[in-house]
């Protein structure tokens, strides 16, 4: 396993997969990605054919050799490959052709890191790095391709660095991170689309000739599309078939495109979306393209997901709360919105503590002139008219109840009605002399500017150091428009989108280093920036502003394809639900929220005594099952409920000693059909007992015959079944 180089054939091997490329005549061709193949040179599959209007490089006389038809590892614009490309550069003479040729390679122990960007890190895993250098010798532009190989995770990462080694400035018009070529088109494309309050709905379609893909031009990875996609064979299911995943470790504009060519080959490209992208490289400067996490499974979509779950949970997420148990929290937003007092918050804390909840989070409205969303953002000073006695006194009162304390921030945003905007209107992303767009009555701060970031950082630190604050909810409630920075010259405005994200990462890196014991939960109107890049700084992200348990079944189903449960912020909210008006039992709301980090989003002081008792039971159960839920193998046992009459999912221990089955029946039916769900991840020959009963089942029986779902009365009812290996 690991990286093998033999006669300039590079084979990257993991436990179950192989990725191969080959240098031939100065070009770097892609050979293969799939199950293990040893060190066999897979270029024997190449069959030269003279295709009309597919030309050759000048030094090639064989008309069967064309860059337009070969599988390429990192295609560039302008040299005869008319398919989608990764690199597009403009030079001092006005030309825009880049001809990349192989220069050298180097194999290194350990996993590469990317300056200023999040990326997978080695941790306790075995990892190696392959660096391959390509160069356009006429313009002295180099591209260093990075490959990280995680043997036990079945993960290969891709990234690259573009270096201007010439004498003149180079303008990058596109700088994608990777391409992956296939010699066929028999593939389905899976992506995860949505909108605010309904994110990451899975959509699957077969590839057709031309382009098919997803992208964001919103400045964030967005609610509307997600920077994770899957290509799979048409017969692939949860448990069967070839599947390829690509997760972009980036939180801004992105593009994931699949193109089927004239020759029925397929090219997948991933990178920063190039609308209003133009990055200048002076001589000696470099540009680093973000990382893509690739994984392959020949055992279906379920195994592909579990590959990503383990990789992100253990080798993307960082810090204390990667492994430490996170507190069960209650957030006051849907309980009070802006209308709260210290007395009200302490009352919520007292009641919550009695039920086993461990942290109170004070949401929006505690700072500046902030009694609605019309004003106050940017003025990160405690509003002592609302918080009489000050923040420190409130935190101490909450701590006296035995509860931890957390607080909400929206650091990237600014209100026009704020002291900060009146003092520094140029700090907002607007274009002088023309009207601008608002969203949620707010503008976006120019986080590409270090002076802006420094000011906000200092204000946040002053607040966080003023009291015993142990959690931050980081929110961002609008997307970017009017993107122009007062600090950059006219010819470099194409750098603002990317510099904004680099500035955000710089801010978050400093914040996590300054406060390593604070749990930071990401949020962007819920799931508007739910990506692996943010998970490098936020071990959990508020999954969606939609807290309706039945809608969350669909949202969390789609999310599970690329992201682990440990990153999914999920709460029990009040009924009727504030987004849909639907009423669902407290039991079902709890079971659905347990497929995440778990907490509450309601006024607990107004719950009935029966519901309070249910909260107490839920909190105890979540704590008991915490390790199984957060670190176990996750199985989707049904679809998202669009076809199945119920939604079922499961957590199984890695050692197969226990499993937690969850089922939500969507609609009650008269004279109902009977349903049986197949359990996964058990030992075939072991006996499992249902916790709290005398029921015993053979593992093979549960996996092949299934567990009978009881007939449940009323809509949206649920069961949760804990199977434990029974040792006689």
SEDOPA-951189 format. One line per field, with one value per residue (C-alpha): z negated, x negated, y. Coordinates in steps of 0.02 Angstrom, whole numbers, plus 50000, padded with zeros to 5 digits. Each point is the difference from the previous one (the first is absolute). Example, Ala and Ser with C-alpha at 12.3 -4.5 7.8 and 13.67 -1.06 7.14 Angstrom:
REM residues 2
up	[49610, 50033]
east	[49385, 49931]
north	[49775, 50172]
//
This chain:
REM residues 728
up	[50000, 50006, 50148, 50133, 50143, 50136, 50167, 49970, 49966, 49835, 49904, 49841, 49898, 49851, 49911, 50133, 50142, 50127, 50093, 50145, 50119, 50123, 50075, 50186, 50121, 49872, 49973, 49840, 50042, 49886, 50009, 49871, 49839, 49923, 49903, 49965, 50152, 49929, 50103, 50170, 50130, 50050, 50154, 50099, 50008, 50110, 50182, 50120, 50128, 50124, 49961, 50115, 49932, 49854, 50039, 49932, 49911, 50123, 49963, 50021, 50174, 49948, 50043, 49876, 49858, 49945, 49837, 50048, 49978, 49868, 49813, 49923, 49820, 49999, 50165, 50046, 50124, 50179, 50058, 50095, 49862, 50028, 49846, 49832, 49923, 49831, 50041, 50102, 49992, 50093, 50034, 50030, 50190, 49997, 50034, 49895, 50043, 49867, 50052, 49844, 50010, 49871, 49908, 49842, 49856, 49815, 49875, 49818, 49836, 49920, 50068, 50083, 49927, 50094, 49943, 49947, 50050, 49907, 50052, 49933, 49877, 49959, 49816, 49947, 50177, 50115, 50145, 50143, 50122, 50185, 50079, 50190, 50081, 50172, 50092, 50151, 50049, 50116, 49862, 49849, 49916, 49886, 49928, 49852, 49984, 49824, 49963, 49821, 49975, 49844, 50011, 49866, 50042, 50186, 50031, 50124, 49992, 50142, 49999, 50097, 49992, 50150, 50000, 50111, 50028, 50146, 50017, 50031, 49912, 50035, 49985, 49946, 50076, 49935, 49872, 49967, 49876, 50102, 50146, 50001, 50169, 50035, 50162, 50007, 49965, 49915, 49839, 49894, 49923, 49820, 49926, 49854, 50037, 49899, 49930, 49832, 49875, 50118, 50039, 50080, 50086, 50098, 50188, 50117, 50189, 50139, 50089, 50173, 50132, 49955, 49827, 49840, 49832, 49853, 49945, 49887, 50044, 49833, 49911, 49887, 50038, 49977, 49956, 50185, 50045, 49898, 50045, 49991, 50144, 50050, 50165, 49996, 50117, 50043, 49902, 49841, 49842, 49815, 49992, 50178, 50143, 50045, 49926, 50008, 49881, 50009, 49849, 50026, 49843, 50033, 49939, 50141, 50184, 50073, 50157, 50019, 50183, 50095, 50189, 50119, 50157, 50183, 49964, 49854, 49871, 49842, 49914, 49823, 49950, 49828, 49950, 49958, 50113, 50117, 50011, 49952, 49969, 50058, 49888, 50038, 49972, 50001, 50035, 49860, 49932, 49988, 49988, 49902, 50059, 49862, 49963, 50068, 49899, 50118, 49949, 50095, 49948, 50097, 49861, 50031, 49939, 49818, 49990, 50095, 49870, 49857, 50079, 49995, 49826, 49927, 50099, 49955, 49819, 49964, 50127, 50042, 49837, 49870, 49821, 49832, 50057, 50139, 49868, 49838, 49967, 50049, 49880, 50028, 50023, 50006, 50112, 49960, 50180, 50035, 49816, 49994, 50163, 49959, 49850, 49849, 49832, 49883, 49888, 50145, 50052, 49823, 49982, 50159, 49933, 49833, 50079, 50129, 49868, 49906, 50158, 50032, 50130, 49979, 50091, 50033, 50162, 50012, 50182, 50097, 49913, 49856, 50077, 50068, 50048, 50045, 49967, 50180, 50153, 50062, 49898, 49889, 50097, 49983, 49831, 49894, 49833, 49867, 49994, 49812, 50013, 50051, 49900, 49839, 49894, 50154, 50088, 49863, 49872, 50114, 50035, 49814, 49963, 50135, 49936, 49824, 50066, 50054, 50184, 50122, 50103, 50187, 50109, 50179, 50118, 50182, 50027, 50190, 50007, 49971, 49984, 50081, 49836, 49897, 49929, 50096, 50169, 49964, 49959, 50139, 50145, 50112, 49893, 50081, 50168, 50107, 50159, 49982, 50099, 50031, 49899, 49911, 49952, 49825, 49929, 49827, 49984, 49993, 50099, 50002, 49925, 50113, 49918, 50136, 49901, 49854, 49910, 50002, 49936, 49864, 49934, 49993, 49927, 49860, 49959, 49996, 49889, 49878, 49983, 49988, 49868, 49895, 49934, 49989, 50178, 50061, 50168, 50150, 50135, 50154, 50119, 50174, 50064, 50177, 50158, 50089, 50127, 50058, 49978, 50004, 49875, 49962, 49959, 50169, 50165, 50146, 50091, 49847, 49957, 50069, 49845, 49873, 49993, 49964, 49886, 49900, 49966, 49963, 49876, 49920, 49980, 49928, 49873, 49950, 49983, 49881, 49903, 49975, 49948, 49877, 49924, 50017, 49865, 50079, 50109, 50158, 50098, 50178, 50074, 50154, 49987, 49955, 50133, 50121, 49971, 49958, 50075, 49954, 50003, 49856, 49906, 49983, 49880, 49944, 49942, 50016, 50112, 49978, 50133, 50046, 49932, 50033, 49833, 50054, 49960, 50156, 50117, 49906, 50051, 50181, 49960, 49890, 50126, 50138, 49880, 49949, 50173, 49975, 49818, 49831, 49869, 49881, 50108, 50011, 49883, 49961, 49866, 49932, 50029, 49944, 50082, 50100, 50087, 50037, 50182, 50055, 49868, 49988, 49835, 49965, 49839, 49880, 50016, 50189, 49990, 49879, 50106, 50155, 49905, 49932, 50178, 49966, 49859, 49905, 49903, 49978, 50085, 49899, 49840, 49879, 49862, 50098, 50030, 49922, 49860, 50117, 50128, 49867, 49945, 50181, 50014, 49847, 50077, 50169, 49925, 49899, 50153, 50110, 49872, 49986, 50188, 50034, 50056, 50107, 50086, 50025, 50044, 50061, 50180, 50076, 50111, 50104, 49996, 50109, 50114, 49933, 49988, 50176, 50049, 49840, 49874, 49861, 49978, 49912, 49957, 49886, 49902, 49981, 49892, 50098, 49903, 50041, 49815, 50005, 50115, 49981, 50122, 50030, 50095, 50033, 50080, 50104, 50018, 49903, 50112, 49971, 50025, 50012, 50091, 49894, 50016, 49959, 49998, 50032, 49866, 50053, 49928, 49883, 49974, 50093, 49868, 49845, 49894, 49973, 49865, 50012, 49852, 49865, 50063, 50010, 50192, 50079, 50183, 50099, 50091, 50168, 49969, 49968, 50152, 50121, 49928, 49916, 49848, 50004, 49986, 49884, 50060, 49928, 49965, 50069, 50122, 49974, 49863, 49970, 49918, 49942, 49972, 49918, 50046, 49886, 50029, 49870, 49923, 49911]
east	[50000, 49951, 49919, 49910, 49901, 49941, 49938, 50096, 50160, 50066, 50118, 50081, 50065, 50117, 50073, 50132, 49964, 49870, 49973, 49877, 49922, 49855, 49873, 49984, 49908, 50001, 50188, 50083, 50143, 50130, 50007, 50121, 50099, 50089, 49969, 49821, 49898, 49825, 49870, 50072, 49977, 50180, 49952, 50024, 50182, 49953, 50050, 49937, 50127, 49993, 50152, 50039, 49969, 49900, 49823, 49828, 49862, 49869, 49871, 50124, 50023, 50117, 50176, 50068, 49922, 50103, 50017, 50182, 50035, 49876, 50035, 49902, 49951, 50002, 50063, 49962, 50078, 49948, 49891, 50124, 50104, 50171, 50081, 50017, 49835, 49922, 49878, 50029, 49867, 49970, 49823, 49914, 50009, 50187, 49990, 50103, 49923, 49915, 49909, 49960, 49865, 49932, 49843, 49975, 50080, 49967, 50072, 50008, 50050, 50151, 50140, 49969, 50078, 50065, 49950, 50152, 50124, 50086, 49951, 49999, 49859, 49913, 50044, 49982, 50022, 49860, 49983, 49882, 49984, 49959, 49948, 49992, 49934, 50062, 49937, 50031, 49819, 50046, 50083, 49910, 50166, 49992, 50139, 49961, 50131, 50025, 50068, 50030, 50024, 50092, 49984, 50122, 50132, 50009, 49977, 49889, 49991, 49959, 49940, 49876, 49888, 49972, 49833, 49946, 49815, 49992, 49955, 50174, 50168, 50121, 50188, 50088, 50174, 50035, 49907, 50096, 49936, 50018, 50070, 50047, 50023, 50099, 49993, 50190, 50161, 50103, 50013, 50133, 49972, 50059, 50005, 50082, 50105, 50123, 50046, 49999, 50089, 49994, 49819, 49910, 50141, 49923, 50029, 49937, 49996, 49906, 49861, 50039, 49886, 49942, 49992, 50088, 49951, 50026, 49922, 50019, 49971, 50068, 49834, 50042, 50018, 50187, 50167, 50039, 49858, 49871, 49815, 50016, 50052, 49997, 49976, 50058, 50045, 50186, 50027, 49919, 50105, 49965, 49911, 49944, 49907, 49858, 50009, 49882, 50015, 49925, 50010, 49931, 49915, 50051, 50138, 50018, 50046, 49975, 50029, 50020, 50029, 50013, 49978, 50034, 49895, 50020, 49909, 50115, 49865, 50045, 49902, 50037, 49926, 50003, 49941, 50036, 50140, 49922, 50136, 49914, 49840, 49835, 49851, 49836, 49832, 49850, 49831, 49961, 50178, 50109, 50183, 50060, 50160, 50106, 50006, 50119, 50031, 50025, 50063, 50052, 50109, 50049, 50122, 50127, 50049, 50011, 49817, 49949, 50092, 49918, 49829, 50039, 50075, 49842, 49882, 50090, 50035, 49820, 49890, 50091, 50083, 49874, 49984, 50065, 50177, 49948, 49997, 50067, 50186, 50091, 50129, 50186, 50056, 50157, 50007, 50119, 50033, 50167, 50046, 49982, 49928, 49940, 50115, 49904, 49936, 49867, 50139, 50082, 49834, 49960, 50173, 49973, 49831, 50071, 50137, 49880, 49874, 50132, 50031, 49815, 49961, 49825, 49984, 50103, 49963, 50052, 50039, 50019, 50047, 49877, 49889, 50008, 50171, 50069, 50186, 50033, 49897, 50000, 49853, 49851, 49891, 49818, 50025, 49934, 50029, 50116, 50169, 50008, 50174, 50060, 49873, 50014, 49847, 49897, 49946, 49883, 50138, 50120, 49871, 49965, 50186, 50017, 49844, 50075, 50141, 49868, 50015, 49864, 50024, 49988, 50025, 50048, 49895, 50016, 49824, 50002, 50151, 50040, 50161, 50015, 50077, 49844, 49861, 49874, 50081, 50015, 49814, 49940, 50124, 49856, 49981, 50157, 50001, 50077, 49951, 49978, 50123, 50130, 50144, 49971, 50101, 50060, 50049, 50076, 49973, 49811, 49839, 49844, 49836, 49847, 49909, 49868, 49931, 49886, 50047, 50185, 49961, 49885, 50133, 50136, 49880, 49950, 50181, 50044, 49852, 50047, 50174, 49941, 49870, 50123, 50096, 49999, 50061, 49977, 50090, 50019, 50133, 49922, 50137, 50000, 50171, 49980, 49901, 49880, 50049, 49916, 49831, 49870, 49864, 49942, 49828, 49961, 49962, 50121, 49904, 50002, 50185, 50011, 49907, 50129, 50111, 49853, 49910, 50162, 49997, 49813, 50034, 50140, 49886, 49862, 50123, 50065, 49825, 49951, 50161, 49983, 49819, 50045, 50146, 49963, 50127, 50148, 50116, 50037, 50155, 50011, 50160, 50053, 50187, 49988, 49914, 49942, 49816, 50004, 49836, 49839, 49904, 50102, 49990, 49813, 50046, 50175, 50020, 50187, 50110, 50182, 50073, 50153, 50110, 50144, 50025, 50155, 49958, 50084, 49912, 49838, 50015, 49975, 49867, 49898, 50018, 49918, 49870, 49947, 49932, 49846, 49993, 49995, 50137, 49875, 50002, 50190, 50075, 50176, 50126, 50171, 50115, 50176, 50162, 50088, 49834, 49950, 49955, 50139, 50137, 49989, 50020, 49895, 49984, 49861, 49934, 49979, 49924, 49870, 49957, 49974, 49894, 49891, 49937, 49890, 49918, 50167, 50076, 50159, 50070, 50154, 50063, 49979, 50090, 50163, 49992, 50127, 49943, 50014, 49888, 49876, 49989, 49972, 49859, 49918, 50008, 49936, 49850, 49955, 50017, 49898, 49860, 50007, 49993, 49883, 49846, 50104, 50090, 49851, 49868, 50096, 50024, 50151, 50123, 50142, 50129, 50133, 50013, 50046, 50185, 50045, 50040, 49984, 50145, 49873, 49824, 49872, 49818, 49877, 49840, 49892, 49845, 49840, 49969, 50179, 50043, 50156, 50114, 50132, 50146, 50110, 50166, 50125, 50165, 50064, 50187, 50119, 50108, 50163, 49980, 49811, 49865, 49867, 49819, 49834, 49833, 49834, 49870, 49818, 49825, 50024, 49905, 50095, 49968, 50027, 50158, 50071, 50123, 50118, 49956, 50133, 50083, 49970, 50006, 49849, 49951, 49859, 49901, 50023, 50188, 50010, 49893, 50087, 50174, 50013, 50083, 50191, 50058, 50151, 50163, 50001, 50154, 50007, 49884, 49814, 49977, 49831, 49901, 49820, 49929, 49833, 49924, 49859, 49894, 50053, 49855, 50061]
north	[50000, 50183, 50086, 49897, 50076, 49880, 50067, 50162, 49905, 50069, 49886, 50065, 49854, 49998, 49850, 49968, 50123, 50052, 50164, 50000, 50126, 49991, 50119, 49970, 50113, 50140, 49992, 49938, 49883, 49925, 49810, 49933, 50024, 49851, 49838, 49946, 49944, 49973, 50095, 49952, 50137, 50035, 50101, 49839, 50057, 50149, 49971, 50133, 50060, 50142, 50107, 50143, 50175, 49931, 50056, 49960, 50095, 50065, 49865, 49857, 49924, 49859, 50058, 49874, 50101, 50149, 50094, 50023, 49814, 49940, 49994, 50144, 50029, 50191, 50075, 50180, 50120, 50026, 49854, 49891, 49923, 50079, 49924, 50085, 50054, 50038, 50141, 50158, 50135, 50163, 50062, 50166, 49979, 49971, 49814, 49879, 49831, 49894, 49841, 49900, 49865, 49880, 50060, 49896, 49909, 49972, 49877, 50056, 49921, 50079, 50109, 50168, 50159, 50153, 50173, 50101, 49864, 49858, 49824, 49824, 49969, 49837, 49980, 49819, 49934, 49942, 50121, 50041, 50144, 49998, 50165, 50011, 50158, 50054, 50154, 50107, 50033, 50144, 50101, 49925, 49960, 49849, 49894, 49888, 49863, 49933, 49826, 49942, 49814, 49936, 49812, 49946, 50130, 49959, 50186, 50092, 50190, 50119, 50180, 50105, 50153, 50114, 50092, 50145, 49970, 50120, 50185, 50069, 50003, 49857, 50018, 49840, 49995, 49825, 49896, 49840, 49873, 49840, 49903, 49817, 49914, 49841, 49899, 49980, 50095, 49865, 50100, 50083, 50171, 50026, 50174, 50086, 50153, 50103, 50168, 50088, 49886, 49850, 49960, 49852, 49908, 49858, 49998, 49863, 50000, 49911, 50093, 50065, 50074, 50174, 50075, 49955, 50071, 50114, 50163, 50150, 50184, 50062, 50022, 49852, 49816, 50038, 49921, 49981, 49880, 49907, 49974, 49811, 49887, 49817, 49911, 49820, 49859, 49996, 49838, 50067, 49986, 50024, 49832, 49965, 50082, 50117, 50175, 50148, 50147, 50175, 50116, 50176, 50066, 50179, 50117, 50126, 49997, 49828, 49897, 49812, 49956, 49836, 50007, 49857, 50019, 49954, 49836, 49955, 50036, 50096, 50138, 50058, 50168, 50080, 50173, 50180, 50064, 50128, 50133, 50164, 49901, 50073, 49973, 50088, 49917, 50112, 49917, 49879, 49996, 49845, 49955, 49848, 49915, 49920, 49815, 49869, 49842, 49852, 49830, 49845, 49854, 49845, 49955, 50135, 50171, 49949, 49951, 50157, 50104, 49908, 50035, 50186, 49994, 49927, 50113, 50162, 49953, 49948, 50090, 50163, 50050, 50058, 50057, 49948, 49963, 49883, 49864, 50078, 49976, 50158, 50072, 49981, 50180, 50106, 50153, 50142, 50058, 49914, 50024, 50189, 50068, 50178, 50019, 49936, 50059, 49928, 49936, 49908, 49919, 49946, 49925, 49898, 49946, 49942, 49896, 49929, 49948, 49902, 49898, 49960, 50133, 50069, 50167, 50157, 50093, 50183, 50036, 50163, 50162, 50025, 50136, 50178, 50069, 49829, 49974, 49946, 49954, 50181, 50060, 49964, 49878, 50051, 50082, 49858, 50085, 49929, 50087, 50028, 50075, 49827, 49900, 50097, 49963, 49958, 49842, 49939, 50007, 49905, 49864, 49982, 49982, 49867, 49910, 50000, 49891, 49873, 50045, 50051, 50157, 50033, 50153, 50047, 50107, 50053, 50068, 50016, 50115, 50183, 50101, 50171, 50057, 49968, 50106, 49895, 50035, 50184, 50004, 49884, 49985, 49943, 49843, 49928, 49913, 50137, 50092, 50189, 50104, 49866, 49926, 49835, 49847, 49961, 49832, 49981, 50188, 49978, 50014, 49893, 50057, 49992, 49855, 50007, 50149, 49966, 50162, 49950, 49826, 50067, 50119, 49868, 49872, 50117, 50038, 49814, 49960, 50137, 49926, 49820, 50043, 50102, 49850, 49810, 49970, 49820, 49999, 50115, 49988, 50083, 50057, 50081, 50047, 50062, 49964, 50117, 50134, 50161, 49915, 50138, 50043, 50176, 49930, 49921, 50089, 49989, 49863, 49885, 50003, 49823, 49941, 50059, 49845, 49885, 50122, 50014, 49812, 50003, 50140, 49901, 49849, 50111, 50071, 49829, 49929, 50140, 49983, 49812, 50020, 50139, 49904, 49814, 49953, 50090, 49895, 50099, 49948, 50064, 50068, 50096, 50016, 49817, 49896, 50136, 49962, 49815, 49940, 49912, 50165, 50070, 49835, 50029, 50141, 49950, 49819, 50025, 50109, 50045, 49886, 50104, 50138, 49879, 49911, 49904, 49818, 49929, 50122, 49966, 49816, 50053, 50131, 49884, 49857, 50103, 50070, 49824, 49958, 50108, 50055, 49911, 50011, 50081, 50158, 50015, 50129, 49937, 50053, 49958, 50148, 50048, 49945, 50063, 50024, 50180, 49964, 49883, 50002, 49809, 49909, 49847, 49900, 50047, 49822, 50012, 50174, 49930, 49848, 50109, 50127, 49859, 49974, 50150, 50096, 50013, 50142, 50102, 50156, 50048, 50082, 49856, 50096, 49981, 49812, 49883, 49887, 49849, 50084, 50049, 49819, 49952, 50127, 49924, 49826, 50062, 50087, 49845, 49889, 50115, 50003, 49811, 49975, 50146, 49902, 49882, 50145, 50114, 49869, 49848, 49944, 50087, 49905, 50071, 49860, 50085, 50150, 50172, 49957, 50058, 49819, 49899, 50008, 50019, 50067, 49890, 50022, 49913, 50023, 49844, 49984, 49974, 49839, 49943, 49981, 50111, 50097, 50134, 49987, 50153, 49996, 50139, 49946, 50145, 49968, 49891, 49889, 49908, 49812, 50033, 49907, 49915, 50056, 49919, 50092, 49914, 50040, 50023, 49988, 49851, 49838, 49864, 49867, 50107, 50010, 50176, 50046, 50149, 50109, 49998, 49841, 49814, 50004, 49915, 49989, 49924, 50134, 49913, 49995, 50187, 50038, 49883, 49976, 50168, 50077, 50018, 50180, 50007, 50076, 50176, 50105, 50179, 50090, 50024, 49872, 49918, 49863, 49990, 49825, 49963, 49832, 49940, 49846, 49872, 49905, 49843]
//
